[in-house]
Amino acid sequence: MRHGAHAEVGRVLGGRRSDIGLSDEGRAEVEVLARNLGGCGAVRVESSPRLRTRQTAEILGAALGLPVAVEDALDEIDFGNWSGRSFAELDRDPAWQRWNSARATAPTPGGETMAAAVARAAAHLDALGRAGETVLCVSHCDIIRGLVAHWLGLSLDNILRFEVGTASICWLAPDGQGGGQVLTLNGRS
């Protein structure tokens, strides 16, 4: 699932900044989702190390009575020098435009590639699939988009064709062999 809303969502590329926490709206939307997830069968909540995802995971864990663990494989893409810049500013950057039209191959300035980020997250979910556990994983929009594209056989160049809302859940069923099914996108339960 994606973390709840924060004050800069849609305005600033948060990236791996560690100081972005949930807004009041974000907390409220995660609390609603947590109520809707009762009885989902999860054994734990895992979270990216970013503050906004940890706060989301803590709300879920407390509401569902589940342990919470930080998992580096769920971390946001390392956007390098783009982190913390406004989308208005980024939209004037030719490298940002290239990145958004060629996510499968375009680099980030001093960060990681989209393919590398998706590969690390997919490997982790694949391990969860082999273990046969239902785990609520809290991550970031582009990581989730990349995983969905990976499992649907779409090019990473096409991930901007669908949105992943804040505090929404994407139910994925990893097969433990590098693939899986996308069961729900942008769910609220």
C-alpha positions in Angstrom: 0.0 0.0 0.0 1.0 3.6 -0.4 1.7 5.8 2.6 -0.9 8.4 3.6 -0.9 12.0 2.4 1.6 14.6 3.6 1.8 18.3 3.2 4.0 18.2 0.1 2.2 15.4 -1.9 1.7 16.4 -5.5 3.9 19.6 -5.1 7.4 18.4 -4.1 9.3 15.2 -5.0 9.9 13.9 -1.5 12.2 11.1 -2.6 14.3 9.8 0.2 14.0 12.9 2.4 13.6 11.7 6.0 11.7 14.7 7.4 8.3 14.2 5.6 5.7 13.0 7.9 2.0 12.4 7.5 -0.4 15.3 7.5 -3.6 15.3 9.5 -5.4 14.2 6.4 -2.9 11.4 5.8 -3.4 10.1 9.3 -7.1 10.2 9.0 -7.1 8.3 5.6 -4.8 5.6 7.0 -7.0 5.2 10.1 -10.0 4.6 7.7 -8.0 2.1 5.7 -6.9 0.3 8.9 -10.6 -0.1 10.0 -11.3 -1.6 6.5 -8.4 -4.1 6.7 -9.6 -5.9 9.9 -9.6 -9.6 9.2 -7.3 -9.4 6.2 -5.1 -12.2 7.5 -1.9 -10.3 7.6 0.8 -11.5 10.0 2.8 -8.2 10.1 3.3 -4.8 8.5 6.5 -3.9 6.7 7.5 -0.4 5.8 10.0 1.6 3.8 12.4 3.4 6.2 10.9 6.9 5.3 9.0 8.7 8.0 5.8 8.9 6.1 5.7 5.1 5.5 6.8 4.3 9.0 4.0 6.4 10.4 1.5 4.8 8.1 2.7 1.3 9.2 2.5 2.2 12.9 -1.1 3.3 12.5 -1.9 0.1 10.7 0.0 -2.1 13.2 -1.7 -0.5 16.2 -5.2 -0.8 14.7 -4.7 -4.4 13.6 -2.6 -5.6 16.5 0.3 -6.5 14.1 4.1 -6.1 14.6 5.8 -3.5 12.4 9.2 -3.9 10.7 11.2 -1.6 8.5 12.3 -3.2 5.2 14.8 -1.4 3.0 13.7 -3.2 -0.1 10.4 -1.2 0.1 12.3 2.2 0.1 11.5 5.0 -2.3 13.5 5.3 -5.5 16.7 7.2 -4.9 16.0 10.2 -7.0 19.4 11.7 -6.2 19.6 15.5 -6.9 15.9 15.7 -7.7 14.8 14.9 -4.2 13.2 17.9 -2.5 12.6 19.9 -5.7 9.1 21.1 -6.7 7.4 19.4 -9.6 7.0 22.9 -11.2 10.8 23.2 -11.2 11.3 19.6 -12.3 8.9 20.0 -15.2 11.4 22.5 -16.7 14.3 20.1 -16.5 14.9 18.2 -19.7 16.4 15.2 -17.8 13.2 15.0 -15.8 11.2 15.0 -19.0 13.4 12.2 -20.4 13.0 10.2 -17.1 9.2 10.4 -17.4 9.1 9.3 -21.0 11.8 6.5 -20.7 11.6 5.2 -17.1 12.9 1.8 -18.2 16.3 3.3 -19.2 16.7 6.9 -18.1 18.9 7.6 -15.1 18.3 9.8 -12.2 21.0 12.4 -11.3 23.1 10.7 -8.7 20.4 8.2 -7.7 19.2 4.8 -8.9 17.4 3.6 -12.0 13.7 2.7 -12.0 14.6 -0.8 -13.0 17.0 -1.3 -10.0 14.3 0.0 -7.6 11.6 -2.3 -9.0 14.0 -5.2 -9.0 14.8 -4.8 -5.3 11.1 -4.5 -4.3 10.1 -7.4 -6.5 12.8 -9.7 -5.1 11.4 -8.9 -1.6 7.8 -9.6 -2.5 8.9 -12.8 -4.3 10.5 -14.0 -1.0 7.2 -13.2 0.8 5.4 -15.2 -1.8 7.7 -18.2 -1.3 7.1 -17.9 2.5 3.3 -17.9 1.9 2.7 -15.0 4.2 0.2 -12.2 3.9 2.2 -9.1 4.8 1.0 -5.4 4.5 3.8 -3.6 2.8 3.9 0.2 3.0 5.8 1.8 0.2 5.7 4.7 -2.3 3.8 5.5 -5.5 6.5 4.8 -8.1 7.6 1.6 -6.4 4.0 0.3 -6.4 3.5 1.5 -10.0 6.7 -0.3 -11.0 5.7 -3.6 -9.3 2.3 -3.5 -11.0 3.9 -2.8 -14.3 6.4 -5.7 -13.7 3.7 -8.2 -12.9 1.4 -7.1 -15.8 4.3 -7.2 -18.3 4.1 -3.5 -19.0 7.2 -1.4 -19.8 8.3 0.9 -17.0 7.9 3.6 -19.6 4.2 3.3 -19.2 3.8 3.6 -15.4 2.5 7.2 -15.6 -0.6 5.8 -17.3 -2.1 4.9 -13.9 -2.2 6.5 -10.5 -1.7 5.0 -7.1 -3.6 7.1 -4.5 -2.4 7.9 -1.0 -3.5 5.4 1.6 -4.7 3.0 -1.1 -3.9 -0.7 -1.2 -2.8 -2.7 -4.1 -3.3 -6.4 -3.3 -0.6 -8.4 -5.0 -0.2 -12.2 -5.0 3.4 -13.0 -5.6 4.0 -16.5 -6.9 7.5 -16.9 -5.5 9.0 -17.3 -8.9 9.4 -13.7 -10.1 5.8 -13.1 -11.0 2.3 -12.9 -9.6 -1.1 -11.4 -9.9 -2.4 -7.9 -9.4 -5.7 -8.5 -7.5 -6.6 -4.9 -6.7 -5.3 -1.4 -7.6 -6.2 1.6 -5.5 -8.4 -0.4 -3.1 -9.7 1.0 0.2 -10.2 -2.4 1.9 
